[in-house]
Amino acid sequence: MARASWIHDESTPDLDAHLGQLEHFTQSIADGVIDDKELETQEQNLVTAMKAVEGSLDDDLHAKVTRLLAEVAAYSVMRTLHEMAQARVQGAIASKQP
């Protein structure tokens, strides 16, 4: 099976297709609300995935994957905050239109 790239057009992160393959994720966000149990389940899924990989990495690769995880987390937070700010601007514009 061919490897699906993490990057689209050489410069844009493209993990959405990979997220779509996580059935537990798509089911959790389907109603637009993440409850405590869903968040706890995702946390456990993350810990399980991290444990499955971490022990097989040499020090150099561990450092690279650690940086990758941190960058993904930072991007996710920043993208969410950016989208929330854009939605607020759009909402303010829409509320001022007759």
Secondary structure, DSSP 8 states (H G I E B T S, - for coil): -----SEETTTEE--HHHHHT-HHHHHHHTTS---HHHHHHHHHHHHHHHHHHHTT--HHHHHHHHHHHHHHHHHHHHHHHHHHHHHHHHHHHHHH--
